[in-house]
Amino acid sequence: SARATTDDALESIGVAADADALAKLDVDKFVAAELSITASGGLFTARRSFGPTLSPSLPRDPVDAVGSGSAANVDVVLGCTTHEMVSFMGTPDLWTADDAAVRERIGLMLGSDADRLLESYRAARPDDSFVSLFLLLASDRFMRIPHIRYAEALVAGGSPEPRMYLFDFRMPSADGVPRAGHGTDMPYFFANIDKSPAMDGPHAAPLTQMMSGALVALARTGNPNHDSLPAWPAYSPTDRTTLLFDLEPSIENDPMAAERSAWDDVELG
C-alpha cells in the first residue's frame, strides 16, 4: 500500500524516485499530491494517506515496541475527546441521512464487525440516534480504543504510571446535540484560547487552568497532578482509571465500559 501511494505521489508531481530531485521541490507540490491521493477515499473507508510505514527506519509497530519496554522511562499523559469524529463531519449529508444510509456507513467502516458492534452500542445507548451511534463508533474505532490499547501497552512495558484522560466539555453539534469533537481540548491544554475564539467563553479560564496546569506539572515533575484537579491515579488495565476533563473534572473507572468491552476481540489493523 505504501509503495502504491508513493508511486502515485511521484507520478502526480512529475518526478522520479530521486532524493535530490525531491529535495528541490516546493512543498506545495507535496501538499497537492497528498490532497489528490487522500481525496480518492472516504473518511471512514479504506482510505490511503501519507504516514509512517513499517520499514527499516520503523522496524516495529509502536504499540508492540512500548509493550516491550521502549517507553519504560517515559512519563505519559494520553487521551482524546469523547466524540472525536464530529469535527470531521463538514458535509451536511450525514446529519440529514436516514437510518439505512447511516447503517451503510457503519458497515463500510467496520466490515464484518459492524452488526455486532452496532447492536452493542444500541443496547448501551437505546435513546441515541443512528447518527450519534455512528459518531461514537467512529470516535472509538479511530481514537479512544487505540488510546486504551496504547495505555495497556505502556503498562505492560513498564512505563511509570501513565495517566489517561477524556475531554468531555461539550458544545452543540449540527443536530443540536452537545458533543466534544476532535481538537477541542487543545486550546485549553496549550493556553492559546486567543487562537481559537470559538472555544472561548466563561468556561475557558477554569478549563485552561486545570488542563494546561496538568501539562506544566507533567513537564516539571513527571506527574500531571496539581491543585485544580482531583487526585488523578495512574491507568491500569484492571481499574482503567480516567480523568474526565469538564467544568467539574471527575475521576471515573472504565468510562463507557460497555462500549469499550465490545471491541475486545476486534482487530483494528
C-alpha positions as a Markdown table, in Angstrom:
| # | Residue | x | y | z |
|---|---|---|---|---|
| 1 | Ser | 0.0 | 0.0 | 0.0 |
| 2 | Ala | 2.8 | 2.4 | 0.9 |
| 3 | Arg | 4.6 | 1.7 | -2.4 |
| 4 | Ala | 1.4 | 2.3 | -4.4 |
| 5 | Thr | 0.9 | 5.6 | -2.6 |
| 6 | Thr | 4.5 | 6.6 | -3.3 |
| 7 | Asp | 4.2 | 5.7 | -6.9 |
| 8 | Asp | 1.0 | 7.7 | -7.3 |
| 9 | Ala | 2.5 | 10.7 | -5.5 |
| 10 | Leu | 5.6 | 10.7 | -7.6 |
| 11 | Glu | 3.5 | 10.5 | -10.8 |
| 12 | Ser | 1.3 | 13.3 | -9.5 |
| 13 | Ile | 4.2 | 15.7 | -9.0 |
| 14 | Gly | 6.1 | 14.6 | -12.1 |
| 15 | Val | 9.4 | 13.3 | -10.7 |
| 16 | Ala | 11.2 | 10.1 | -10.4 |
| 17 | Ala | 12.2 | 8.4 | -7.1 |
| 18 | Asp | 15.2 | 10.6 | -6.8 |
| 19 | Ala | 16.1 | 12.1 | -3.4 |
| 20 | Asp | 17.9 | 15.1 | -4.9 |
| 21 | Ala | 15.0 | 16.0 | -7.2 |
| 22 | Leu | 12.5 | 15.6 | -4.4 |
| 23 | Ala | 14.6 | 17.9 | -2.1 |
| 24 | Lys | 14.3 | 20.7 | -4.6 |
| 25 | Leu | 10.5 | 20.6 | -5.0 |
| 26 | Asp | 8.3 | 23.2 | -3.5 |
| 27 | Val | 6.3 | 21.9 | -0.5 |
| 28 | Asp | 3.0 | 23.0 | -2.2 |
| 29 | Lys | 3.5 | 20.2 | -4.7 |
| 30 | Phe | 3.7 | 17.6 | -2.0 |
| 31 | Val | 0.6 | 19.1 | -0.4 |
| 32 | Ala | -1.3 | 18.9 | -3.7 |
| 33 | Ala | -0.2 | 15.3 | -4.2 |
| 34 | Glu | -1.4 | 14.3 | -0.7 |
| 35 | Leu | -4.7 | 16.0 | -1.2 |
| 36 | Ser | -5.2 | 14.3 | -4.5 |
| 37 | Ile | -4.5 | 10.9 | -3.1 |
| 38 | Thr | -6.5 | 11.1 | 0.1 |
| 39 | Ala | -9.5 | 12.5 | -1.7 |
| 40 | Ser | -9.9 | 9.2 | -3.5 |
| 41 | Gly | -11.3 | 7.5 | -0.4 |
| 42 | Gly | -14.0 | 8.3 | 2.1 |
| 43 | Leu | -13.1 | 9.4 | 5.7 |
| 44 | Phe | -14.1 | 6.1 | 7.2 |
| 45 | Thr | -13.4 | 3.7 | 4.4 |
| 46 | Ala | -10.1 | 2.1 | 3.2 |
| 47 | Arg | -8.6 | 5.5 | 2.6 |
| 48 | Arg | -4.9 | 5.9 | 1.6 |
| 49 | Ser | -2.8 | 8.6 | 3.2 |
| 50 | Phe | 0.7 | 9.7 | 3.8 |
| 51 | Gly | 2.1 | 8.4 | 7.1 |
| 52 | Pro | 4.7 | 6.2 | 8.9 |
| 53 | Thr | 5.1 | 2.8 | 7.4 |
| 54 | Leu | 6.8 | -0.3 | 8.9 |
| 55 | Ser | 10.2 | -0.4 | 7.2 |
| 56 | Pro | 13.9 | -0.4 | 8.1 |
| 57 | Ser | 13.5 | 3.1 | 9.6 |
| 58 | Leu | 10.4 | 2.0 | 11.6 |
| 59 | Pro | 11.0 | -1.8 | 12.2 |
| 60 | Arg | 8.2 | -2.3 | 14.8 |
| 61 | Asp | 4.7 | -1.2 | 15.4 |
| 62 | Pro | 4.9 | 1.4 | 18.1 |
| 63 | Val | 2.4 | -0.4 | 20.3 |
| 64 | Asp | 4.5 | -3.5 | 20.2 |
| 65 | Ala | 7.6 | -1.5 | 20.9 |
| 66 | Val | 6.2 | 0.2 | 24.0 |
| 67 | Gly | 4.7 | -3.1 | 25.2 |
| 68 | Ser | 8.2 | -4.5 | 25.2 |
| 69 | Gly | 9.6 | -1.6 | 27.2 |
| 70 | Ser | 10.8 | 1.0 | 24.7 |
| 71 | Ala | 8.9 | 3.7 | 26.8 |
| 72 | Ala | 9.8 | 2.3 | 30.2 |
| 73 | Asn | 11.4 | 5.6 | 31.3 |
| 74 | Val | 8.8 | 8.0 | 29.7 |
| 75 | Asp | 6.1 | 9.7 | 31.7 |
| 76 | Val | 2.9 | 9.8 | 29.6 |
| 77 | Val | -0.4 | 11.5 | 29.6 |
| 78 | Leu | -2.7 | 10.3 | 26.9 |
| 79 | Gly | -6.3 | 10.6 | 25.9 |
| 80 | Cys | -8.8 | 12.1 | 23.5 |
| 81 | Thr | -12.2 | 13.7 | 23.3 |
| 82 | Thr | -15.4 | 11.8 | 23.8 |
| 83 | His | -16.8 | 12.4 | 20.2 |
| 84 | Glu | -13.6 | 12.9 | 18.2 |
| 85 | Met | -15.1 | 12.4 | 14.8 |
| 86 | Val | -17.8 | 15.0 | 15.0 |
| 87 | Ser | -15.1 | 17.5 | 13.9 |
| 88 | Phe | -14.7 | 15.7 | 10.6 |
| 89 | Met | -18.4 | 15.9 | 9.6 |
| 90 | Gly | -18.0 | 19.0 | 7.5 |
| 91 | Thr | -20.5 | 17.8 | 4.9 |
| 92 | Pro | -24.2 | 18.1 | 5.7 |
| 93 | Asp | -25.2 | 14.8 | 4.2 |
| 94 | Leu | -24.6 | 12.8 | 7.4 |
| 95 | Trp | -26.9 | 15.0 | 9.5 |
| 96 | Thr | -29.8 | 14.5 | 7.1 |
| 97 | Ala | -29.2 | 10.9 | 6.2 |
| 98 | Asp | -31.8 | 8.3 | 7.1 |
| 99 | Asp | -31.1 | 5.3 | 9.4 |
| 100 | Ala | -30.4 | 3.0 | 6.4 |
| 101 | Ala | -27.8 | 5.3 | 5.0 |
| 102 | Val | -26.1 | 5.7 | 8.3 |
| 103 | Arg | -26.1 | 2.0 | 8.9 |
| 104 | Glu | -24.5 | 1.6 | 5.5 |
| 105 | Arg | -21.7 | 3.9 | 6.5 |
| 106 | Ile | -21.2 | 1.9 | 9.7 |
| 107 | Gly | -20.8 | -1.2 | 7.6 |
| 108 | Leu | -18.2 | 0.4 | 5.3 |
| 109 | Met | -16.3 | 1.5 | 8.4 |
| 110 | Leu | -16.4 | -1.7 | 10.5 |
| 111 | Gly | -16.8 | -4.5 | 7.9 |
| 112 | Ser | -17.7 | -7.9 | 9.4 |
| 113 | Asp | -17.7 | -6.4 | 12.9 |
| 114 | Ala | -20.4 | -3.8 | 12.1 |
| 115 | Asp | -23.6 | -5.6 | 13.1 |
| 116 | Arg | -22.3 | -6.9 | 16.5 |
| 117 | Leu | -20.7 | -3.5 | 17.4 |
| 118 | Leu | -23.8 | -1.5 | 16.4 |
| 119 | Glu | -26.0 | -3.8 | 18.5 |
| 120 | Ser | -23.7 | -3.4 | 21.5 |
| 121 | Tyr | -23.8 | 0.3 | 21.2 |
| 122 | Arg | -27.6 | 0.4 | 20.7 |
| 123 | Ala | -28.0 | -1.7 | 23.8 |
| 124 | Ala | -25.8 | 0.6 | 25.8 |
| 125 | Arg | -27.4 | 3.8 | 24.3 |
| 126 | Pro | -31.0 | 2.9 | 23.4 |
| 127 | Asp | -32.1 | 6.6 | 23.2 |
| 128 | Asp | -29.3 | 7.7 | 20.8 |
| 129 | Ser | -30.0 | 8.4 | 17.1 |
| 130 | Phe | -28.2 | 6.4 | 14.4 |
| 131 | Val | -26.1 | 9.4 | 13.7 |
| 132 | Ser | -25.0 | 9.7 | 17.3 |
| 133 | Leu | -24.2 | 6.0 | 17.4 |
| 134 | Phe | -22.2 | 6.3 | 14.2 |
| 135 | Leu | -20.2 | 9.2 | 15.5 |
| 136 | Leu | -19.4 | 7.4 | 18.8 |
| 137 | Leu | -18.5 | 4.2 | 17.0 |
| 138 | Ala | -16.2 | 6.1 | 14.6 |
| 139 | Ser | -14.6 | 8.1 | 17.5 |
| 140 | Asp | -14.0 | 4.9 | 19.5 |
| 141 | Arg | -12.7 | 3.0 | 16.4 |
| 142 | Phe | -10.2 | 5.6 | 15.4 |
| 143 | Met | -9.3 | 7.3 | 18.7 |
| 144 | Arg | -10.5 | 6.1 | 22.0 |
| 145 | Ile | -9.9 | 2.3 | 21.7 |
| 146 | Pro | -6.4 | 2.8 | 20.1 |
| 147 | His | -5.6 | 5.1 | 23.1 |
| 148 | Ile | -6.7 | 2.4 | 25.5 |
| 149 | Arg | -4.6 | -0.2 | 23.8 |
| 150 | Tyr | -1.6 | 2.1 | 23.8 |
| 151 | Ala | -2.1 | 2.7 | 27.5 |
| 152 | Glu | -2.2 | -1.0 | 28.2 |
| 153 | Ala | 1.0 | -1.5 | 26.2 |
| 154 | Leu | 2.6 | 1.3 | 28.2 |
| 155 | Val | 1.7 | -0.5 | 31.4 |
| 156 | Ala | 2.9 | -3.9 | 30.1 |
| 157 | Gly | 6.2 | -2.2 | 29.1 |
| 158 | Gly | 6.9 | -0.7 | 32.5 |
| 159 | Ser | 6.1 | 2.9 | 31.7 |
| 160 | Pro | 5.9 | 4.8 | 35.0 |
| 161 | Glu | 2.3 | 5.4 | 35.8 |
| 162 | Pro | 0.7 | 6.6 | 32.6 |
| 163 | Arg | -2.4 | 8.8 | 33.0 |
| 164 | Met | -5.5 | 8.6 | 30.8 |
| 165 | Tyr | -8.0 | 11.4 | 30.2 |
| 166 | Leu | -11.2 | 12.0 | 28.3 |
| 167 | Phe | -12.1 | 15.6 | 27.3 |
| 168 | Asp | -15.9 | 15.8 | 27.8 |
| 169 | Phe | -16.7 | 19.6 | 27.7 |
| 170 | Arg | -19.4 | 19.5 | 25.0 |
| 171 | Met | -20.6 | 22.1 | 22.6 |
| 172 | Pro | -23.7 | 21.8 | 20.3 |
| 173 | Ser | -23.2 | 19.9 | 17.0 |
| 174 | Ala | -25.1 | 20.4 | 13.8 |
| 175 | Asp | -28.0 | 18.4 | 15.0 |
| 176 | Gly | -28.1 | 20.3 | 18.3 |
| 177 | Val | -26.7 | 17.5 | 20.4 |
| 178 | Pro | -23.7 | 18.7 | 22.6 |
| 179 | Arg | -20.5 | 16.8 | 21.8 |
| 180 | Ala | -16.8 | 17.2 | 22.4 |
| 181 | Gly | -15.1 | 17.0 | 18.9 |
| 182 | His | -11.5 | 16.4 | 17.8 |
| 183 | Gly | -9.1 | 19.2 | 18.7 |
| 184 | Thr | -11.5 | 21.0 | 21.1 |
| 185 | Asp | -9.2 | 20.1 | 24.0 |
| 186 | Met | -6.1 | 21.7 | 22.5 |
| 187 | Pro | -6.7 | 25.4 | 23.2 |
| 188 | Tyr | -7.1 | 24.6 | 26.9 |
| 189 | Phe | -4.1 | 22.3 | 27.1 |
| 190 | Phe | -1.8 | 24.8 | 25.5 |
| 191 | Ala | -3.4 | 28.0 | 26.9 |
| 192 | Asn | -3.8 | 29.6 | 23.5 |
| 193 | Ile | -7.6 | 30.2 | 23.5 |
| 194 | Asp | -6.9 | 33.5 | 21.7 |
| 195 | Lys | -6.1 | 31.4 | 18.6 |
| 196 | Ser | -9.4 | 29.6 | 18.8 |
| 197 | Pro | -12.1 | 32.2 | 19.6 |
| 198 | Ala | -14.9 | 29.7 | 19.1 |
| 199 | Met | -13.6 | 27.8 | 22.2 |
| 200 | Asp | -13.8 | 31.0 | 24.4 |
| 201 | Gly | -16.4 | 31.8 | 27.0 |
| 202 | Pro | -16.9 | 31.6 | 30.7 |
| 203 | His | -15.7 | 28.0 | 30.7 |
| 204 | Ala | -12.3 | 28.8 | 29.1 |
| 205 | Ala | -10.4 | 30.1 | 32.2 |
| 206 | Pro | -11.1 | 27.1 | 34.5 |
| 207 | Leu | -10.6 | 24.6 | 31.8 |
| 208 | Thr | -7.3 | 26.2 | 30.8 |
| 209 | Gln | -6.1 | 26.3 | 34.4 |
| 210 | Met | -6.8 | 22.7 | 35.0 |
| 211 | Met | -5.6 | 21.4 | 31.6 |
| 212 | Ser | -2.5 | 23.5 | 30.9 |
| 213 | Gly | -1.7 | 23.1 | 34.6 |
| 214 | Ala | -1.6 | 19.3 | 34.1 |
| 215 | Leu | 0.9 | 19.6 | 31.2 |
| 216 | Val | 3.1 | 22.1 | 33.2 |
| 217 | Ala | 3.1 | 19.7 | 36.2 |
| 218 | Leu | 3.9 | 16.8 | 33.9 |
| 219 | Ala | 6.9 | 18.6 | 32.4 |
| 220 | Arg | 8.1 | 19.8 | 35.7 |
| 221 | Thr | 7.7 | 16.7 | 37.8 |
| 222 | Gly | 6.7 | 13.8 | 35.6 |
| 223 | Asn | 3.3 | 13.8 | 37.3 |
| 224 | Pro | 0.3 | 15.8 | 36.0 |
| 225 | Asn | -1.5 | 16.2 | 39.3 |
| 226 | His | -2.0 | 19.7 | 40.6 |
| 227 | Asp | -4.3 | 21.7 | 42.9 |
| 228 | Ser | -7.0 | 22.3 | 40.3 |
| 229 | Leu | -7.6 | 18.6 | 39.7 |
| 230 | Pro | -9.0 | 15.7 | 41.7 |
| 231 | Ala | -6.3 | 13.2 | 42.6 |
| 232 | Trp | -5.5 | 11.5 | 39.2 |
| 233 | Pro | -4.3 | 7.9 | 39.7 |
| 234 | Ala | -2.3 | 6.0 | 37.1 |
| 235 | Tyr | -4.1 | 4.0 | 34.5 |
| 236 | Ser | -4.2 | 0.2 | 34.8 |
| 237 | Pro | -5.9 | -2.5 | 32.8 |
| 238 | Thr | -7.7 | -3.5 | 36.0 |
| 239 | Asp | -9.3 | -0.2 | 37.0 |
| 240 | Arg | -9.0 | 1.8 | 33.8 |
| 241 | Thr | -8.9 | 5.0 | 35.9 |
| 242 | Thr | -9.6 | 8.0 | 33.7 |
| 243 | Leu | -9.8 | 11.7 | 34.3 |
| 244 | Leu | -12.8 | 13.4 | 32.6 |
| 245 | Phe | -12.0 | 17.0 | 31.8 |
| 246 | Asp | -15.1 | 19.1 | 32.2 |
| 247 | Leu | -16.0 | 22.2 | 34.2 |
| 248 | Glu | -16.3 | 19.8 | 37.1 |
| 249 | Pro | -13.5 | 17.4 | 36.5 |
| 250 | Ser | -14.0 | 13.9 | 37.8 |
| 251 | Ile | -12.3 | 10.5 | 38.1 |
| 252 | Glu | -14.1 | 7.5 | 36.6 |
| 253 | Asn | -13.1 | 3.9 | 36.3 |
| 254 | Asp | -13.6 | 2.4 | 32.9 |
| 255 | Pro | -15.9 | 5.1 | 31.4 |
| 256 | Met | -18.2 | 3.9 | 28.7 |
| 257 | Ala | -17.3 | 0.4 | 29.8 |
| 258 | Ala | -20.0 | -1.5 | 27.8 |
| 259 | Glu | -18.9 | 0.2 | 24.6 |
| 260 | Arg | -15.2 | -0.3 | 25.3 |
| 261 | Ser | -15.6 | -4.0 | 26.0 |
| 262 | Ala | -17.4 | -4.6 | 22.7 |
| 263 | Trp | -14.0 | -4.0 | 21.0 |
| 264 | Asp | -12.1 | -6.6 | 23.0 |
| 265 | Asp | -11.9 | -9.1 | 20.1 |
| 266 | Val | -11.7 | -6.6 | 17.3 |
| 267 | Glu | -8.5 | -6.2 | 15.3 |
| 268 | Leu | -8.0 | -2.6 | 14.5 |
| 269 | Gly | -5.3 | -3.0 | 11.9 |
